[in-house]
Amino acid sequence: MSFASVSAVCIAALTALTLGGPASAKSATPHPHAHQAEVALTIDDMPALMLDDTPSMTLRQRQAYIDDYMQRLTRGLVRHHVHAIGFVNAGKFEAGIASQQKRVLTRWLAAGLDLGNHTYSHETPETLGAKGYVQDIAHGETWLRPMMAHYGRSLTWFRHPYLKTGATAQTRATIENWLAKHGYRVAPVTMDADDWLFAECYDHALEHGDTALAAHIRHDYLQFARARITWFRQASQLLFHRDISYIFLMHATRLNADVLDAYLAMLKRQGLHTVSLERAMRDRAYRSPDRFLSAKGTDWLSRWAQTRGIDIPKDEPEAPADLERLYHRIDPDT
């Protein structure tokens, strides 16, 4: 498929989302919750997540692209007083120039932001087995733990790639026991907006100079995020009869760097104010039983609902199918 055809498909999909897709009706209505709620912003796949296949870029150009948007993302979070935490895949050092990839993380720490472990390779318990998985977590510490110690920080937080925690009780217990023994706490997710899907289309548009497509993606990503926030808050009301302190999963992407000001303004309009992960985790909701066992990953509201036998809203907004197809054309290995 030619780039012009791919762009046309993506614009059509995003226009459908804007004008008539399932998320648009919800996002156009005012948020039903008048009271305030807390949300912690967590940024996965540090030091950076971008489209793997960028044939027009040299390695140095890719690294310059990453350095630019990650500096802007870091400065933007600090400017807005957001106590964000980034979760690191140390294997991503190889996706750019290793010394500069590490500098992305040291700038982040120097700015007062926090880091956690996201495994070395971003693989899952099903792929590696329980033993291989904990070895991958340990491998991820090789650079991260001493780097954080240099800035007076301890490595405390861990996030499961794809939110996959183990398909069997034995696998899950092996991983949880290892994490506890090594001083880790698992960072759950109770809000997300599938930003990775929009972000790779966005990188592709920018690489090819398609500013119209990029503008569509920015606009419709924010609309979709509003719809997802509404859904998660409805699920929280059904499970806990209140807003919990949410933990929002985002990724270290150019898209999030470019829309950060608008994104944070949208959160504020939704009645959400940002807090640290540590503060959000004080909410007693995060002590709820979680007996979810599956090869698939999912958010913690869905896990708690399944554990308690409670039905949460069935109309969870999904990214448009055409956009998903485009994503898989651009990144066929996923």
Beta strands, then each sheet from edge to edge (+ up, - down):
strand 1: 37-46
strand 2: 85-88
strand 3: 114-117
strand 4: 157-158
strand 5: 185-186
strand 6: 191-192
strand 7: 246-251
strand 8: 272-275
sheet 1: 3+ 2+ 1+ 7+ 6+
sheet 2: 3+ 2+ 1+ 8+
sheet 3: 4+ 5+
end
